[in-house]
Amino acid sequence: MHLNYLILVVLVLAALWTVMTRSLIRAAIGLAATSAVLTIIMFRLNSPLAAVFELSVCAGLISVLFVSTISLTQPLNKEEVLAHMKERLGRFWVLPFLVIAIGLTLSFIQFKLNLRLPAPEAEKDVRAVLWNLRQLDLLGQIIILITGVFGVVILFRERLKK
Amino acid sequence: MSASAVYLFWIFGIFIVMLFSIGLYCILATFNLIRALIGVEILIKAVTLLIIVAGFLSGHTALTQSLVITMIVIEAVVMTIAVGIVLGIHKQNKSLDVRKIRSLKG
């Protein structure tokens, strides 16, 4: 279990690097790294199928989406980058200290959890749960996917008209 | 809930809160639209981890995995639309800085 704690520290560090790094491309890569580390934790917590989804969709697809968006937008020139760096540093230097303070504060609190969990269920297959018990979720997913497709079509059609 | 499970949940909870605060700070402090989306992604990752840990501790991993899969699909669609909107805004304003987007002001 100690390895889990180490991976959690790496996860937080990857997220911090994602937020604090100067370059947007590096931020997108950092986000993919955060997703990859989260995938390892999910594998270790007996959730392999969700981990595969996280790795392929979040670390893969969404990172590609971000990288292509960044490449399609106009980069800053050198003077703008320098000015932007100073401004960003002024806003973000406090974040690592804030995160460490939150972690230390929470670790020192003696919090008594009194959760009553349901009895563990018999080992079920994810596919059986998804297809038999969570059919409305699947319907929602289909509706959201169709909405997304129409949204993209409308966004790009408007651009073509202009 | 056994004492070891509570301890494990507490340790994971600390890191989840840290991750959530990173995402929230990113959204609040940045002026760049793409960085704001990255902040939203980090927030979603914190929530995903919370659901997975809850499933692991309660023994309902199948149910929580199906919830996480649904969440990932929704996340992908939301990000696609958001990125399309960001590209549209960039085409209009030639900038991703929210301070320079004034077309809706007033």
Interface residues (C-beta under 8 A of the other chain):
Chain A: M1 Y5 L8 V9 L11 V12 A15 L16 T18 V19 L24 A27 A28 L31 T34 S35 L38 I41 M42 L45 N46 S47 L49 A50 F53 E54 V57 C58 L61 I62 L65 F66 T69 I70 L72 T73 Q74 R91 F92 L95 L98 V99 I102 G103 L106 S107 F111 L113 N114 L115 R116 L117 P118 A119 P120 E121 E123 K124 D125 V126 A128 V129 L130 L133 R134 D137 G140 Q141 I144 L145 T147 G148 G151 V152 L155 F156 E158 R159
Chain B: M1 A5 V6 L8 F9 W10 I11 F12 G13 I14 F15 V17 M18 L19 S21 I22 G23 Y25 C26 A29 T30 N32 I34 R35 L37 I38 G39 E41 I42 K45 T48 L49 I52 V53 G55 F56 L57 S58 G59 H60 T61 A62 L63 T64 Q65 S66 L67 V68 I69 T70 I72 V73 I74 E75 A76 V77 M79 T80 I81 V83 G84 I85 V86 L87 G88 H90 K91 K94 S95 L96
